[in-house]
Amino acid sequence: MEFEGSVYRMLPLTKGTSARGEWQRQDVVFDMQDGNFTRKICVTFFNRPDDVAKLKEGATYHVSVNIESREYNGRWYTDVRAWRLQPKEVGAPVAAPMPDMPPLGEEPSSASEPVATSDADDLPF
């Protein structure tokens, strides 16, 4: 899933160690415009410190996330994890002007002559 939102708040970094090694996660809250309403989405950046370092509060980004829910002791928990982050382009890309084309020449004389048809042409189309 993808959405476009501006950084509302960056929450503190959490670090830890598991059987697989050290890990770190940081939650970032984005404001997403949904019609006339603004929605807040808390996105987790797990082992992605370089992506979080690029974020600036108030800046707008395109965020790609995976959403997954899991059960623990009869309760359900949902994770929204970022896997790609791109800054929003401020302006529309400026297209390079097309080079001037030389004027078209006259139509070849053979193109203006009707094509002769023969009865030997037995193609069905």
C-alpha positions in Angstrom: 0.0 0.0 0.0 1.2 3.5 -0.7 0.1 6.9 0.6 1.3 10.5 0.6 1.7 12.3 3.8 3.6 14.9 5.7 5.7 14.2 8.8 3.7 15.2 11.9 6.0 13.8 14.6 9.0 11.6 14.9 8.8 9.4 18.1 11.9 8.3 20.0 14.2 5.5 18.7 13.9 2.1 20.4 16.8 -0.3 20.4 17.2 -3.9 21.5 18.8 -7.2 21.1 17.2 -10.5 20.1 18.4 -14.0 19.1 19.0 -12.6 15.6 21.1 -9.7 16.8 20.6 -6.0 17.5 17.6 -4.2 16.1 16.2 -0.7 16.2 12.9 0.8 15.3 11.4 4.2 15.2 7.8 5.3 14.8 6.9 8.3 12.7 3.4 9.8 12.6 2.3 11.1 9.2 -0.6 13.4 8.4 -2.5 12.1 5.4 -5.1 14.2 3.6 -8.2 12.0 3.1 -10.8 14.2 1.3 -11.8 16.9 3.7 -10.2 15.2 6.7 -6.7 14.7 7.9 -5.8 11.3 9.1 -2.8 10.4 11.2 -0.9 7.2 10.4 1.9 5.8 12.7 4.5 4.0 10.5 7.3 1.9 11.9 10.7 2.1 10.4 12.4 -1.2 11.5 16.2 -1.3 11.0 16.0 1.6 8.6 18.0 4.4 10.3 19.1 6.0 7.0 15.4 6.5 5.9 14.5 8.1 9.2 17.5 10.4 9.1 16.3 11.9 5.8 12.9 12.8 7.3 12.0 16.4 8.2 8.9 17.4 10.1 6.4 19.1 7.9 7.9 17.7 4.6 5.7 15.5 2.4 6.7 12.0 1.3 5.4 9.1 -0.7 5.5 6.2 1.7 5.1 2.5 0.8 4.1 0.2 3.6 3.2 -3.3 4.5 0.2 -3.8 6.8 0.1 -6.9 8.9 -2.0 -8.0 11.9 -1.2 -10.7 14.4 -2.8 -12.2 17.5 -1.2 -12.3 21.0 -3.2 -13.6 24.0 -6.5 -13.1 22.3 -5.8 -9.5 21.2 -5.0 -8.3 17.7 -2.1 -6.0 17.0 -1.5 -4.2 13.7 1.9 -3.1 12.3 2.3 -0.6 9.5 6.0 -1.0 8.4 7.6 1.2 5.8 9.6 -0.4 3.1 10.2 2.6 0.7 10.2 6.3 1.2 10.4 9.0 -1.5 10.2 12.8 -1.1 7.3 14.4 -2.9 8.4 16.4 -5.9 7.7 20.1 -5.2 6.9 21.2 -8.7 5.8 19.4 -11.8 8.8 18.1 -13.8 9.8 20.6 -16.4 9.7 19.1 -19.9 12.4 20.1 -22.3 11.1 21.9 -25.3 10.8 19.9 -28.5 13.3 20.9 -31.2 11.8 22.6 -34.2 10.9 20.2 -36.9 11.9 21.0 -40.5 8.9 21.6 -42.8 7.4 18.5 -44.4 8.3 18.1 -48.1 5.9 17.6 -50.9 4.1 14.3 -51.1 5.8 11.8 -53.4 4.1 11.6 -56.8 3.6 7.8 -56.5 1.6 8.2 -53.4 -1.0 10.4 -55.1 -1.6 7.9 -57.9 -4.4 5.4 -57.2 -3.2 1.8 -56.7 -4.3 -0.5 -59.5 -6.3 -3.5 -58.4 -6.2 -6.8 -60.1 -8.5 -9.8 -60.0 -5.4 -11.9 -59.3 -5.3 -10.5 -55.7 -7.2 -13.2 -53.9 -6.5 -12.2 -50.3 -9.6 -12.2 -48.1 -8.8 -8.9 -46.5 
